[in-house]
Amino acid sequence: MKYTILFSILIAPFAVFAQSNEVKTKTINDKKKAVGYANVLLLNAADSSFVKGTMSDENGSVIFNDVTQGSYLLKASFVGYKDFYSEIFEVQNAVELPHLILAENTEFLDAVTVTAKRPVVQRKIDRYIYNVENTVVSSGTTFDILKRTPGVILSQGELLVKNRPAQVYINDRKVYLTSDELQQLLEGFAGVNVKSVEVITTPPAKYDAEGGAILNIVTSKNLSIGYKGSFNASNTVGILPKYAVGTSQYYKTDWLNAYASYTFNSRFDTKTDEGFIQFFNPNGSEKTTWDDLFKRDTRTFSHSLNTILDFTLSETELLSFSANILHTPRANSDISGRTEIYNPQGQLDSLYTTQSRLENQNDNFLFNLSYEKQLGDNGASLSANANYIDYTNDQTQTVATRYLSPQGNLLNANAFSTIPTQNSKIYTGQLDYTGNLGSWGFEAGGKFSGINSESRQEFFNTTGDVNESDAILNDNFDYTEAIYASYFSFAKDWNKWSFKAGLRSEYTDANGNSRTLGVVNTQQYFELFPTIYLINTPSDNHSFGVEYSRRIDRPRFQSLNPYRYFLNENNFQEGDPNIQPAIANKIKFNYTYKNKLSFDLYWDRIDNAMSVLPFQDNENLTLRSVNTNLNYEQQFSLDLTYSEFVNNWMWMSVYASGFRIENEFNSLDETEGTVAKRVNGMFLQTQNYIIIKPDLTVTVANDFLSNFLSGSYEYNRPQYRLNIDIQKRFLDGRLIINLASEDLFNTYNIPLTSRYSNQNNSFFAKPESQKIRVGLRYKFGNFKLRDNSRETSAEEETRLQ
């Protein structure tokens, strides 16, 4: 029997299916407004037994397919409304019923924001959707929501999906910020503005071929005319204090939506690094061992402003202008280090101390203009948008080193300073069409992006009274890039099958010129990026799917720039202007049971995968971390996802992943040749959202990671984190107070080791992962009014980091 089912799955796309009866209606409230995401059940008229269930879409539309002939009635329900039962109706062929009218239930209206029970995780053909609107999940910041989205791993400050770095979009537009700036921005964006998070593990052709999985944040839609505003503040205590204050204002008329938000962040962060390097002689014996201890204290002030103007030109036309400004006038770090040098017998030979000052100022300005027009009554639309981004980063670094004997006597001293700067300008233009070709859904579009980045570094020897520029270590690096892209995709649902396929083409013309080093890297290439999805749903309880995609990962600007950032004169990081783009292929098989339990079996491989690799020079006793290409990286994984309301007061989700990660790279020491690394690991994530009272909720989240591989670094021991959040609402929901704890047992930071052949080094980075945050938010005006709050971004900006 099971082989018959598998055979039918494989041949069904080519089969001819019989016609089916269809039942249509719509859920509305007693004010004749659509009620989206209501639960609707199809029941037998004879005994009210369950036949099928579905959920109305955002506009309230309800469709039941494949309904056999007979007598039925419908039941509609949604939190805050009384249940509605339709009249009995007969199905002989297609039926369109009167609207299902839901009346408000005043006894439960106050609890709507915390007790909504519509499905929290919803699957579609190319993504799964984590619905958080009107749930306790939305009590924190937007960054909190991302960290707790099923399947998302936060590792070394980076958001990972399927063990790969994820890109963040907001309302289908890429966020153009570095990792730190993105976190800073989303921590100032209240979670109550978020409707859902779409986890797109295999992005379709509509999205840029750059990067891996996508986390698309969908914000709430505006509903009614009025004004609202809010004030928010938070104070976080780890080792050092951090606070943020902000306000948002929103006003809506028949033709204008105006939104503005401002946040000021003041952070005082500390981080301690423990390092170990074992240098070797040519014969493989130990030469010397260095133990490092570094401490970095960073004081940051930043201002973020987001403003949006939506103009309704007509019933079918919308014009929008938005600006996203992040100004960081101060991000200064004081770094102190001590390195102890031991001989092979374990005796202290000497030591040196380092004092470093890093001053950083950056600005990121993003301006967006977009236009959207609905075409006819069949849902077709045409949209156009343009972005301009201007990014500036100015730094100054001074490093002073003192070499001492074991007794503390001064042996030598030197000092130097660097002045690196970067200015990048990005221009994008995009045109998209969405509609239908017969019974097929159709999307097509084109995009142009132009990038111009200029980087400079001046290096000065400042030992004693000397202040001399070093022409060898100075650098001027210019990078230009133009990408021309077009795409189309088709989608169709029939009987128990769903199919979607697309093709994106991209032509890239890039030029990197290191003027001082005389290194020019010119790349011109044309690539095709297909995506295919196929899902079979033999019954309401089971679905089977397969998908394939091809993607590209282009180098970040900083990784192309060959200038150096120094921890001390013996430990530095540098870029490589000859880095090549990486090409990724991925295939995934999925089985889902009752839309609650899901299994993903997948393989992906990235040729020329980009990474930062540490290489120790055993002769000159230095450690340099180089941005470079691996030969390849691949992983095999089996993932399990489960989510459900366990009872009326608790929602639970479980995500478990067993994986094997492999990579291969060439050692910079030519005598070592090719190096292969592999690890087997497991990631487990559980989340429980507990409603103690309508105005009091508790969130408990656990993360466990057994092992991981990043470039040549392996995680030395398991990584675990426990977060507990408590939220209390006052004044009918106008005042919200949060108490949040992160990494309660301080177990999330672990050592990383790179060990092979004549390489043996490790570091243990210990930022402030154990924190307690107190947050306050007060809403005024018509605070139940939903706004047009969203972020505007563009794909290319992530490469600024």
C-alpha positions in Angstrom: 0.0 0.0 0.0 2.7 2.5 0.9 4.4 1.9 -2.4 1.2 2.7 -4.2 1.0 6.0 -2.3 4.6 6.9 -3.1 4.1 6.0 -6.8 1.0 8.2 -6.9 2.9 11.1 -5.5 5.5 10.9 -8.2 3.2 10.6 -11.2 0.4 12.8 -10.0 1.7 16.0 -11.7 1.1 14.3 -15.0 -2.3 12.8 -14.2 -5.8 14.2 -15.1 -8.0 14.9 -12.0 -11.7 14.9 -11.7 -13.7 18.0 -11.1 -14.6 18.8 -7.4 -17.3 20.8 -5.7 -16.3 24.1 -4.1 -17.9 26.0 -1.2 -17.2 29.7 -0.8 -18.1 32.3 1.7 -16.6 35.1 3.8 -16.2 35.9 7.6 -17.2 39.4 8.6 -18.1 41.1 11.9 -21.3 42.9 12.7 -19.9 46.1 11.4 -19.4 44.4 8.0 -15.6 44.4 8.2 -13.7 41.3 7.2 -12.5 39.0 10.0 -9.2 37.4 8.9 -7.8 34.1 10.2 -11.1 32.9 11.7 -11.5 29.2 12.2 -14.2 27.7 10.0 -15.5 24.1 10.2 -17.5 22.2 7.6 -20.0 19.9 9.5 -22.4 17.2 8.5 -26.0 18.5 8.8 -27.3 15.2 10.2 -25.1 15.0 13.3 -22.8 18.0 13.2 -19.8 15.7 12.9 -16.6 17.2 11.6 -15.8 17.0 7.9 -13.2 19.6 7.1 -11.6 22.7 8.7 -9.9 25.8 7.3 -9.0 29.3 8.2 -10.2 32.5 6.5 -7.5 34.5 4.7 -6.6 38.1 5.6 -9.6 39.4 3.7 -12.0 37.0 5.4 -12.4 34.7 2.3 -13.2 31.0 2.9 -12.9 28.2 0.4 -13.5 24.5 0.8 -12.4 22.3 -2.1 -13.3 18.7 -2.9 -16.7 18.7 -1.1 -18.8 15.7 -1.9 -22.5 16.0 -2.5 -24.7 16.2 0.6 -26.1 18.4 3.4 -23.8 20.6 5.5 -23.5 23.6 7.8 -20.6 25.8 8.7 -19.3 26.9 12.1 -17.1 30.0 12.4 -15.2 31.1 15.5 -12.5 33.7 16.5 -11.3 34.9 19.8 -13.3 37.9 21.0 -16.4 36.9 19.0 -19.3 34.6 19.5 -19.5 31.3 17.5 -21.6 31.5 14.4 -23.5 28.6 12.8 -24.8 28.9 9.2 -28.1 27.5 7.9 -28.1 24.0 6.5 -27.2 24.0 2.8 -27.0 21.4 0.0 -23.9 20.7 -2.2 -24.7 19.5 -5.7 -21.9 21.5 -7.4 -20.1 24.8 -6.6 -21.9 26.8 -3.8 -21.4 30.4 -2.7 -23.0 31.1 0.7 -24.0 34.3 2.5 -21.4 35.9 4.7 -20.7 34.4 8.2 -21.3 37.2 10.6 -19.4 37.1 13.9 -20.8 39.2 16.8 -18.4 40.6 19.4 -18.3 38.8 22.8 -17.7 41.6 25.2 -16.8 39.2 28.0 -13.6 38.3 26.3 -12.6 41.5 24.4 -10.1 42.6 27.1 -8.1 39.4 26.7 -7.9 39.4 22.9 -4.3 40.6 22.8 -3.0 37.6 24.8 -5.4 34.7 24.2 -5.9 34.5 20.4 -5.6 30.8 19.4 -5.4 30.9 15.7 -2.6 28.6 14.4 0.8 30.0 15.4 2.8 28.1 12.8 1.3 27.9 9.3 2.9 26.2 6.3 2.8 27.3 2.7 4.5 25.9 -0.4 7.7 28.0 -0.1 7.8 29.0 3.6 6.4 28.6 7.0 4.7 31.5 8.8 5.1 32.2 12.5 1.9 34.1 13.4 2.5 36.3 16.5 -0.1 39.0 16.2 -2.5 39.1 19.3 -0.4 36.5 21.1 2.0 36.7 24.1 4.9 36.2 21.7 4.6 39.8 20.6 5.2 41.1 24.1 8.9 41.8 23.5 10.9 43.5 20.8 11.0 42.5 17.2 14.5 41.1 17.8 13.1 39.0 20.6 10.6 37.6 18.2 13.3 36.7 15.7 15.4 35.0 18.3 12.4 32.9 19.4 11.1 32.0 16.0 11.1 28.2 15.6 14.2 27.0 13.8 16.2 30.2 14.3 19.6 29.9 16.1 21.4 33.0 17.5 25.1 32.2 17.4 28.0 34.6 17.9 25.5 37.5 17.4 24.3 36.1 14.1 20.8 34.7 13.2 21.0 31.3 11.6 18.4 29.2 9.8 19.2 25.6 8.9 22.7 26.4 10.3 23.3 29.1 7.7 23.3 32.9 8.1 19.8 34.3 7.5 18.9 37.5 5.7 16.3 39.8 7.4 13.5 41.4 5.3 10.7 43.6 6.5 7.5 43.5 4.4 9.5 41.8 1.6 12.3 44.4 1.6 15.8 43.6 2.7 17.2 45.4 5.7 20.4 47.2 4.8 22.3 47.2 8.1 25.2 45.3 9.6 24.5 42.6 12.2 25.1 45.0 15.2 23.0 47.8 13.6 20.2 45.4 12.7 20.0 44.1 16.3 20.1 47.7 17.5 17.3 48.7 15.2 15.0 45.7 15.9 15.5 46.0 19.6 13.9 49.5 19.3 10.9 48.2 17.2 8.1 47.0 19.4 6.9 43.4 18.8 3.2 44.5 18.9 3.7 46.0 15.4 4.6 42.5 14.0 1.9 40.4 12.5 4.1 37.4 11.6 7.6 36.2 10.7 7.9 34.2 7.4 10.8 31.7 7.5 11.7 31.2 3.8 14.3 28.4 3.8 14.2 28.2 0.0 13.6 31.7 -1.3 11.6 31.8 -4.7 12.7 33.6 -7.8 11.1 36.9 -6.7 13.9 37.4 -4.1 17.5 38.3 -4.9 19.7 35.2 -5.5 22.1 36.6 -2.9 22.4 34.8 0.4 20.6 31.9 2.1 17.3 31.6 4.0 15.1 34.7 4.6 13.4 35.9 7.8 10.6 38.2 6.5 9.0 40.3 9.2 5.4 41.2 8.2 4.0 44.2 10.1 0.3 44.9 10.9 -2.0 46.5 8.4 -3.8 49.8 9.1 -7.5 49.5 9.8 -9.2 52.8 10.7 -8.8 56.5 10.8 -7.2 58.2 13.8 -4.1 59.0 15.8 -2.0 57.0 18.2 1.4 57.3 19.9 3.6 55.5 22.4 6.5 56.1 24.6 8.9 53.2 25.5 12.0 52.8 27.6 14.1 49.9 28.7 17.1 49.3 31.0 19.3 46.3 30.6 21.8 45.2 33.2 24.5 42.7 32.5 27.9 43.6 33.8 27.5 47.1 32.5 24.2 49.1 32.0 22.4 49.7 28.7 19.3 51.7 28.1 17.0 52.9 25.3 14.2 55.4 25.1 11.9 56.1 22.1 8.6 57.2 20.8 6.4 56.4 17.9 3.6 58.5 16.3 1.0 57.5 13.8 -1.8 59.5 12.1 -4.2 58.2 9.4 -6.8 59.9 7.2 -8.7 58.7 4.2 -5.7 59.4 1.9 -2.6 59.6 4.2 -0.8 57.3 6.5 2.0 59.0 8.4 4.3 57.2 10.8 7.5 58.2 12.6 9.5 56.6 15.3 12.7 57.6 17.1 14.9 55.6 19.4 18.0 56.7 21.4 20.3 53.8 22.5 23.0 54.1 25.0 25.1 51.0 25.5 28.0 50.2 27.7 29.3 46.7 26.8 32.2 44.7 28.0 33.7 41.6 26.5 36.5 39.3 27.7 38.5 37.0 25.3 40.7 34.2 26.4 43.1 33.1 23.6 45.6 30.2 23.2 48.2 29.7 20.5 50.7 26.8 20.3 53.5 27.5 17.8 55.6 24.7 16.3 59.1 24.1 15.0 59.6 22.8 11.4 60.1 19.3 12.8 56.7 19.5 14.5 57.9 19.9 18.0 56.5 22.6 20.3 58.3 26.0 19.9 56.4 28.2 22.3 52.9 28.7 23.7 51.1 32.0 24.1 48.2 32.6 26.5 46.1 35.8 25.8 43.7 37.6 27.9 41.9 40.6 26.3 39.2 42.9 27.7 37.2 45.2 25.5 34.9 48.0 26.9 32.7 49.7 24.3 30.5 52.8 24.8 28.0 53.4 22.1 25.5 56.2 21.5 23.1 55.9 18.5 20.0 57.6 17.1 17.6 55.8 14.8 14.7 57.5 12.9 12.2 55.8 10.8 9.5 57.7 8.9 6.9 56.6 6.4 4.4 58.5 4.3 1.7 56.4 2.4 -0.4 58.4 0.0 -3.6 56.8 -1.3 -3.9 58.2 -4.8 -7.0 56.2 -5.7 -8.7 53.0 -4.8 -6.1 51.1 -6.9 -3.0 53.3 -6.5 -0.6 53.8 -3.5 2.5 55.9 -3.4 5.0 55.6 -0.5 8.0 57.4 0.7 10.2 56.2 3.6 13.4 57.1 5.3 15.5 55.0 7.6 18.4 56.8 9.4 20.8 55.4 11.8 23.4 57.8 13.2 26.1 56.5 15.6 28.3 59.4 16.6 30.1 57.3 19.1 31.2 53.7 19.3 34.5 53.8 21.2 36.3 50.9 22.6 39.1 50.6 25.1 41.0 47.3 24.7 43.6 46.0 27.1 45.5 42.8 26.7 48.2 40.6 28.3 50.0 37.8 26.5 52.2 35.4 28.5 54.8 33.4 26.5 55.9 30.0 27.7 58.7 27.7 26.6 58.1 24.0 25.8 58.9 23.2 29.5 56.0 25.3 30.6 58.2 28.1 32.0 57.3 31.8 31.6 59.8 33.2 29.1 58.4 36.7 28.7 55.2 38.6 28.3 53.8 41.7 26.6 50.9 44.0 27.3 48.7 45.9 24.8 46.7 49.0 25.2 44.4 49.9 22.3 41.8 52.6 21.6 39.3 52.2 18.8 37.0 55.2 17.9 34.2 54.6 15.5 31.5 56.8 13.9 29.1 55.7 11.3 26.0 56.9 9.5 23.5 54.9 7.4 20.9 56.7 5.4 18.3 54.8 3.4 15.6 56.5 1.3 12.9 54.6 -0.5 10.2 55.5 -3.0 7.6 53.0 -4.1 4.4 52.9 -6.2 1.8 50.1 -6.4 -1.2 49.8 -8.7 -3.9 47.2 -8.7 -4.8 46.0 -12.2 -8.4 45.0 -12.7 -10.5 42.7 -10.5 -8.4 39.5 -10.7 -5.8 40.5 -8.1 -3.1 41.5 -10.6 -0.8 44.3 -9.4 2.2 46.3 -10.7 4.8 47.7 -8.3 7.9 49.8 -8.6 10.4 50.9 -6.0 13.8 52.7 -5.9 16.3 52.8 -3.0 19.3 55.0 -2.3 21.7 54.1 0.5 24.6 56.2 1.8 26.9 54.5 4.3 29.9 56.1 6.0 32.2 54.5 8.6 35.2 56.5 10.1 37.6 54.8 12.5 40.8 55.6 14.3 42.8 53.0 16.1 45.9 53.3 18.3 47.9 50.4 19.6 50.8 50.5 22.1 52.7 47.4 23.1 55.2 46.9 26.0 57.5 43.8 26.1 58.5 42.6 29.6 60.7 40.0 31.2 59.2 37.5 33.6 60.3 39.8 36.4 58.4 42.7 34.8 61.4 44.6 33.4 60.8 46.6 30.2 62.6 44.9 27.2 61.1 46.9 24.3 58.1 49.0 23.3 56.4 50.1 20.1 53.2 51.9 19.0 51.3 52.5 15.8 48.0 53.9 14.7 45.6 53.4 11.7 42.9 55.5 10.2 40.5 53.4 8.1 37.4 55.0 6.4 34.7 53.6 4.2 32.0 55.3 2.1 29.5 53.2 0.1 26.7 54.4 -2.1 24.0 51.9 -3.3 21.3 52.5 -5.9 18.5 50.1 -6.7 15.5 50.1 -8.9 12.9 47.3 -9.2 9.7 46.5 -11.2 7.4 43.6 -10.3 4.2 42.2 -11.8 1.9 39.8 -10.1 -1.2 38.3 -11.8 -2.6 35.2 -13.5 -2.0 33.5 -16.8 -5.2 31.4 -17.2 -5.4 29.1 -14.1 -1.7 29.7 -13.2 -0.4 32.3 -10.8 2.3 34.4 -12.5 5.1 36.7 -11.2 7.7 38.5 -13.2 10.1 41.4 -12.7 13.4 43.0 -13.1 16.0 44.8 -10.9 19.2 46.9 -11.2 21.6 47.5 -8.4 24.7 49.7 -8.5 27.3 49.8 -5.8 30.2 52.2 -5.4 32.4 51.7 -2.3 35.6 53.6 -1.4 37.9 52.4 1.5 41.0 54.1 2.7 43.6 53.2 5.4 46.5 55.2 6.6 49.1 53.5 8.8 51.5 55.4 11.1 54.4 54.2 13.2 54.2 56.3 16.4 56.9 54.7 18.6 58.5 57.3 20.8 58.5 60.7 19.2 58.2 59.2 15.7 55.1 59.7 13.6 55.8 58.2 10.2 53.4 57.0 7.6 54.1 53.4 6.4 53.4 53.3 2.6 53.5 49.5 2.6 50.6 49.2 5.1 48.6 52.1 3.7 45.8 51.2 1.2 43.2 52.7 -1.1 40.6 50.2 -2.1 37.8 51.1 -4.6 35.0 48.7 -5.4 32.3 49.0 -8.0 29.5 46.6 -8.9 26.5 46.5 -11.2 23.9 43.7 -11.1 21.2 43.3 -13.7 18.5 40.8 -12.8 15.2 39.5 -14.1 12.9 36.7 -13.0 9.6 34.9 -13.6 7.7 32.2 -11.7 4.5 30.1 -12.1 2.3 28.6 -9.4 -0.8 26.4 -9.5 -3.0 24.5 -7.0 -5.1 21.6 -8.2 -6.9 18.9 -6.3 -4.4 17.7 -3.7 -1.3 19.2 -5.4 0.5 22.5 -5.3 3.3 23.4 -7.7 5.6 26.5 -8.0 8.7 27.0 -10.1 10.7 30.0 -11.1 13.9 31.2 -12.7 16.0 34.2 -11.9 18.9 35.4 -14.0 21.6 37.8 -12.8 24.5 39.4 -14.6 27.3 40.8 -12.4 30.0 43.2 -13.4 32.4 43.9 -10.5 35.8 45.6 -10.2 38.0 45.8 -7.1 41.1 47.9 -7.2 43.7 48.0 -4.3 45.7 50.9 -5.5 48.5 50.7 -3.0 49.1 46.9 -3.4 48.5 47.0 -7.1 45.9 44.3 -7.0 43.0 44.5 -9.4 40.1 41.9 -9.3 37.6 42.1 -12.2 34.7 39.7 -12.3 32.0 39.4 -15.0 29.6 36.5 -14.8 26.1 35.5 -15.7 24.3 32.9 -13.5 20.8 31.3 -13.6 19.0 30.5 -10.3 16.1 28.0 -10.6 13.7 27.2 -7.8 11.1 24.4 -7.7 8.5 23.4 -5.2 6.0 20.5 -5.2 3.6 19.6 -2.4 1.1 16.7 -2.3 -1.7 16.8 0.4 -3.5 13.4 0.2 -5.6 14.3 3.2 -6.1 17.1 5.8 -3.7 15.3 8.1 -0.8 14.6 5.8 1.3 16.5 3.3 4.5 15.7 1.4 6.8 18.2 -0.3 10.1 18.5 -2.2 12.0 21.7 -3.2 15.2 22.7 -4.9 17.1 26.0 -5.2 20.3 27.4 -6.5 21.7 30.6 -4.8 24.7 32.9 -4.7 26.7 34.6 -1.9 28.8 37.6 -2.9 31.6 38.9 -0.7 31.1 41.7 1.8 33.0 44.9 1.0 35.1 44.6 4.2 36.1 41.1 3.3 37.4 42.3 0.0 39.5 45.2 1.5 43.0 44.0 2.2 43.8 46.4 5.1 44.3 45.1 8.6 42.5 45.5 11.9 44.8 44.8 14.8 44.1 43.2 18.2 47.8 43.6 18.8 50.8 43.7 16.4 51.0 39.9 16.5 47.2 39.2 16.0 45.2 40.9 13.2 42.4 40.5 10.7 42.6 41.2 6.9 40.6 41.0 3.8 41.3 39.5 0.4 40.4 41.4 -2.9 40.5 38.1 -4.8 37.6 36.4 -3.0 35.2 34.7 -5.4 31.4 34.5 -5.1 30.0 31.3 -3.7 27.3 29.1 -5.3 24.9 27.1 -3.2 22.6 24.2 -4.2 20.0 22.8 -1.8 17.3 20.0 -2.0 14.8 19.4 0.7 12.1 16.8 1.4 9.3 17.5 3.9 6.5 15.6 5.6 3.9 17.5 7.7 1.2 15.9 10.0 -1.9 17.9 10.9 0.1 21.2 10.3 1.6 20.6 13.8 4.4 18.1 13.3 6.9 18.5 10.5 10.0 16.6 9.3 12.6 18.2 6.9 15.3 16.0 5.4 17.8 18.1 3.3 21.2 18.5 1.8 23.0 21.6 0.8 26.4 22.4 -0.6 28.2 25.7 -1.1 31.1 25.8 -3.5 33.6 28.6 -2.7 31.9 29.1 0.6 33.2 32.3 2.2 34.6 32.2 5.7 37.2 33.8 8.1 40.1 31.4 8.7 42.8 31.9 11.3 46.4 31.0 10.2 49.3 31.1 12.5 52.8 31.8 11.1 55.0 29.5 13.2 58.2 31.2 12.0 57.2 34.8 12.6 54.9 34.1 15.6 51.8 35.8 14.3 48.2 34.9 14.0 46.2 36.4 11.1 42.5 35.9 10.5 41.8 36.0 6.7 38.6 36.5 4.8 38.8 33.8 2.1 37.1 31.0 0.2 36.7 27.5 1.3 36.8 24.8 -1.4 33.3 23.8 -0.3 31.0 23.4 2.7 28.0 21.0 2.9 25.6 19.7 5.4 23.1 16.9 5.8 20.3 17.4 8.3 17.0 16.0 9.6 14.8 18.6 11.4 11.7 18.2 13.4 9.2 21.0 14.2 6.2 20.7 16.5 3.9 23.4 17.7 0.5 23.4 19.4 -1.7 24.9 22.1 -1.3 22.3 24.8 -4.3 23.7 26.6 -6.2 26.9 27.0 -3.4 28.7 28.8 -0.1 27.4 27.2 1.3 27.3 23.7 4.4 25.1 23.1 6.8 24.7 20.2 9.7 22.3 19.8 12.4 22.4 17.1 15.1 19.7 16.9 17.8 19.3 14.3 20.4 16.6 13.8 23.1 17.6 11.4 26.5 16.8 9.9 28.6 19.7 8.6 31.6 19.2 6.4 34.1 21.6 4.8 37.4 21.7 3.0 39.9 24.5 2.5 43.5 25.1 1.5 46.0 26.0 4.2 48.0 29.1 3.6 51.0 27.1 4.5 51.6 25.4 1.2 53.2 22.4 2.8 50.0 21.6 4.6 47.8 21.3 1.4 44.1 20.6 1.8 42.3 20.4 5.2 39.0 18.7 5.7 36.8 19.3 8.8 33.6 17.7 9.8 31.3 17.6 12.9 28.1 15.9 13.9 25.7 18.0 16.1 22.2 18.6 17.4 20.2 21.7 18.0 17.2 21.7 20.3 14.9 24.6 20.9 11.8 24.6 23.1 9.4 27.5 23.8 6.5 27.8 26.2 4.1 30.8 26.3 2.0 30.7 29.5 -1.1 32.8 30.1 -1.4 33.1 33.8 -4.1 35.8 33.6 -5.4 37.8 30.7 -3.0 40.6 31.7 -0.1 38.5 33.0 2.0 36.2 30.8 5.2 34.3 31.1 7.6 33.0 28.4 10.1 30.2 29.0 12.6 29.4 26.2 15.5 26.9 26.0 18.3 26.5 23.4 20.8 23.7 23.3 23.5 23.3 20.7 25.8 20.2 21.1 28.5 21.0 18.5 29.1 23.2 15.5 31.6 24.0 12.8 32.5 27.5 11.5 35.3 27.6 9.1 38.2 25.8 10.8 36.7 26.5 14.3 34.9 23.8 16.2 32.8 24.4 19.3 34.5 22.7 22.2 31.5 21.9 24.4 27.7 22.1 24.3 26.0 25.5 24.4 22.8 26.1 26.4 20.6 29.1 27.2 17.5 29.6 29.3 15.4 32.8 28.9 12.4 33.7 31.1 10.2 36.7 30.3 7.3 38.1 32.4 4.8 40.7 31.0 2.2 42.6 32.9 -0.5 44.9 31.4 -2.1 47.8 33.2 -4.7 50.5 32.4 -6.6 48.4 30.0 -3.5 47.6 28.1 -2.2 51.1 27.7 0.8 50.4 30.0 2.9 47.3 29.5 5.8 46.4 31.8 8.3 43.6 30.9 10.9 41.8 33.0 13.2 39.7 30.9 16.1 37.5 31.7 18.6 36.2 29.1 21.0 33.3 29.5 19.9 32.8 33.1 22.7 30.3 34.0 25.4 32.1 31.9 26.1 29.0 29.8 25.7 30.3 26.2 29.4 31.3 25.6 31.8 28.5 24.8 35.4 28.1 23.5 36.2 27.6 19.8 39.3 25.7 18.7 41.1 25.5 15.3 43.4 22.4 15.4 45.0 20.6 12.5 48.6 19.8 11.4 50.9 22.7 12.6 47.9 24.9 13.6 46.6 24.9 17.2 44.8 28.0 18.4 41.6 28.7 20.3 39.6 31.6 21.7 36.9 31.9 24.3 34.8 35.0 23.7 32.7 36.0 26.7 30.4 38.9 25.9 27.5 39.8 28.3 25.1 37.1 27.4 23.6 36.9 31.0 21.3 40.0 31.3 18.2 41.3 32.9 16.0 43.8 31.1 13.2 45.9 32.5 11.0 47.5 29.8 8.1 49.9 29.9 5.7 51.0 27.1 2.9 53.5 27.4 0.4 53.9 24.6 -1.8 57.0 24.1 -4.4 58.1 21.6 -6.4 55.4 19.8 -3.9 52.8 20.8 -5.9 49.9 19.3 -5.4 51.5 15.9 -3.0 49.6 13.7 -0.4 51.6 11.9 1.7 51.3 8.7 4.9 50.8 10.7 7.5 49.0 8.7 11.2 49.1 7.7 12.4 49.8 4.2 15.6 48.1 3.0 17.5 46.8 0.1 19.3 43.5 -0.6 22.7 44.9 -1.2 23.1 46.7 2.2 24.0 43.6 4.1 27.3 43.5 2.3 28.4 46.7 4.0 29.3 44.7 7.1 
